Every structure is written in structure tokens, then in C-alpha cells.
Amino acid sequence: MTDNPSIELYQSITVEGSKAVLDAFRAALIAGVRDPWRLYEPERKASPIGFEELLVFEQAETPERQAVRVSFYRKDDAYGLANVTPVKIGQLTRGQYNAIATEFSNLFARPAAEDAGATFQLSEPTVTMEVSLGPVAAAALRRFSAAANQSNAAAHPSDHERLLDAIIALKGQEIETGALARFLTQLHWPSEIAEELASRIAFGVELLARNERQ
């Protein structure tokens, strides 16, 4: 069994500061991009999803990489990474997404934030189960996974009891079922069963939350 399960995440970029600082960051970022990158589509007006602005940068196709776009949103007192997408039809892997986000950060976003005096943060590309779920819940999931019959979705009564223990340990958390399923697969659950269990766990946690609200 994996000693310390971790999953790969899509990295985020956050730049925070006052209005003047963010204005300075915007100006420095636009001025700082260079070939093969360019400003693609600045949109100062409010967007349908509530952003004050979307800034889109495009990298031309190179021998090493297809053409891609990196977009930033502005909302309240922060700029954030909205997405990294290929120009042509297709989808980036998490690794490709993170490599581009990190490259753009190192070349342009972080230096622009430093010049503007803004707070800059690039999130980690991976997270462990203990960090994501907390040590108590992670330990409960380990006990459940170690003892359960992983071929039948934990149908045995004793497995069910340990599953309830894990649900109780996750009480109060906002469960992202996709991430939870990926942690379970690293604990050697078959992927289809891991997805089913993640949904059951999320439903159980939501029932606990609903019961407390009543």
C-alpha cells in the first residue's frame, strides 16, 4: 500500500494587492511578455461569470509545444489563473498544464508581481491525503482500505462500519469526489469502485452536514 498517497493537482496562481498595486501588476505583466508569447485578448468589461477583467496571453506554436493560451481573471483584490488551454482542439494533461503555468509564472507573472509590490503565490502541483483531508480522516481511510474487501465495494458489515468511521472523520469538510477517488485508487481500490465509494462518502458527509443544519 502507498505509504503517503498524493495526487497531482492543477496549479493555481494568485496575485493580491490594492487596486493601485493590481493596476501596476497588470501593466508590468503586459509590458513584460515577449516572444513567443503575446497579449491575445484584454477584456476590461465585466464578464458573464462575474470577473472584472480577463487577460489572455497566447504562446505561438514552437517545435517543442503546441500553441496555448493562459488566461487570468481579476476579481475583488486579486488576479488569478483562470485556465491554460490549447489553441487547437484538445486537452492538456495536468503535467502539461502545470508546466506551462509554472513557466509563465517564472518568466512573467512572478517578476511583474515583484515589480508591482503584489503578493504572489503559485500553488503546489501535488497534495498528500493528510494535507487534503486532514490526518484523522486520512488515517480512517487507511484503516478502511487496509481491512476492506476491495473487490466488492466494501459490502461486508465490518467494512461498512469502517466506512462510516471514515465518513464521520470527514464531517464538516467539502468533499471533491474526483480527488477523493484518486486517493482511493492509490490505496489500491479499483478505479470504478473508488469512484463509487467517493460518491458514497461525499453523500454521507453531506447528510451529516444537513442533519446539523436542521
N, C-alpha and C positions, 0 to 999 in steps of 0.2 A: 504494500500500500504506500502511496506517496506520503512522505513524511510531512511535507509542508505544501499542500496544493496551492497553486497560484494560477491565475488566468490573465490573459492578455486583454487589455482594455484599449479603446480608442482614446488617445491622449487629448487633453483639453489645454487651451491657452487662455489665461485670464490676465487682463491689464486693467488696473484700477487706479483711480485718482480723481481729482476735482475736474470740473468742466474744462478749466484752462489747461490742466495737465493732459487730459484726454485729447483736447484740440491739438496740443503740441505733439502728442504721440502720433496722431493721425497725420499731421504734416510731415513729421520725421519719417514715418513709415512710407508714405507715398514718395517722398523725395529719395529715400534710400534704396528702393528696389532697383535692380539692374538686370541686364540680360543674363539668362533667357527669361526673366520674369518681367511683367509689366502690370500696371493698373488696368484692370479689364472693365469694371462696371461700378463706378461710385453711384450710390443712390442716397441722396440726402433726405428724401421724403420718408415718412413713416411707412413701414411695410405691413402687409396683412397679418403677419404674425406678431406684431407689436414692437418690432425693433425700431429704434430711432434712425438707424442707418445700416446699410450693408455695404461693405467694401469687398470687392472681389479682385483677386490677383491671379494672373494666368502665367503659367510657365509653358513656353513653346516646346514642342516635341524635340527631344535630343536623342542621340544614338543609345543612351542608357535608359531613357524613360519616355513614356507617352506624355502627351500634353495633359496638364492637370490644372485645376483651379482651387485656390484656397480662399475661403470667404470668412470675413469677420463681421459680427454684428455689434452694434452699440446699443446698450440699454442701461438706463439709470446712470450709475457711476462706473461703468466698466465697458471694455471691449472684450469679446470672447470669440473663440474659434467656432464658427458655425458649421463648417464642413470642409472636407477635402475630397474632390471628385474628379474623375477623368473627364476630359472634354468629349471624347467619343463614348459610345455606349459601352457599358461595362461597370465593374465594381472593383474597388481596391480591397485587398486583404487588410487586416488590422496592421500587419507588419509594414505594408507599403504606405498605408495612411499615416502611421506613426513616424516613419522615416521622413516623409515629406513634411509633416508638421514640425518635427524636430529641426530639419534643415532650414525651413522658413523661419523658425524661431531664432536659430543661431545666426543666420545671415541678416535678418531684417527686423523681426519683431522685438527681440530682446534688446538689441542696440538702440532701436527707436524708443523703447520704454525707458532705458537708462538715460538717454539724452533728454527725455521729457520729465524725468523725475517721477515716473509712474512705478507702481508696484507690479512686478511681472511674475507669473507663475506658469510653469509647464508641468502638467501632472505626470505621474509615473506611468510607464507603459504596462506594468503588471501590478496585481494586488493579490495578497495571500488571503486565504479563507479567514484567518484570525483577524486580519485588519478589516476585511469587508464585513464580516458577520459578528465579530467580537469573539474573545477566547472561550466564553461559556457556551455559546451556540456552536462554535466550531468543534469543541470537544464533544458536545452532544451528537453532532452529525457524524463524527468519527466513531463514536461508540455504536451508533445505529448502523453505520455502514460496515463496521468490522464484524458485527454479530448477525446481521440480517442475511436471509437467503436472497441473493441479488438476482436470481433468475425468475422470481415470481412477484416482483414489486412489493416485497415485504408483506406478504399476505398472512404470515404466521402471527398468532395473537401476541407473542412476546416481541416480535418485530414491530407490531403496531404500537405497543407500549413505548418502545424506544423512539418511534417516530413521533409520538405525542410529546415525549420529553424534549425532542428537538424543536417541535413547534412552540412549546412553552418557552424554551430558551430564546427563541427568536421573537417573542412577544414585543410589540412596540416598534419593530423595525419595518421599513418599507422594502419589501422583497422584490427584487428584479429576477423574474423566473429564469430568464435566459442565462444570467450569470450563475444563479444557484445550480441550474442543470449542468453547467460546465464544471463547477466544483465537484458535483456528484460523479460525473464521468471520471474525474481524476481520482476519485475514491473507488474506481473500478466498477461503477454501475454501467450497464449497457445504455447507450445514448437514449433510446426510446423510453426505457424505464426511468432514466434520470429526468427526462422532460416531464413524465407523468408524475413522479414524486415531487419535483419542484412545484408543479401546479397544485398538488395536494397540500404541500407545506404552505405555499402562499395563501391558499384558501383558508387553511386553518388559522394562520396568523391574522388574516383579515376578520375571521369570525371572532377571535379573541378581542380585537380592537373594537368591533361593532358591539360586542357584549359590554365592554367597558363604557362605551358612549351612551348606552341606554340607561 
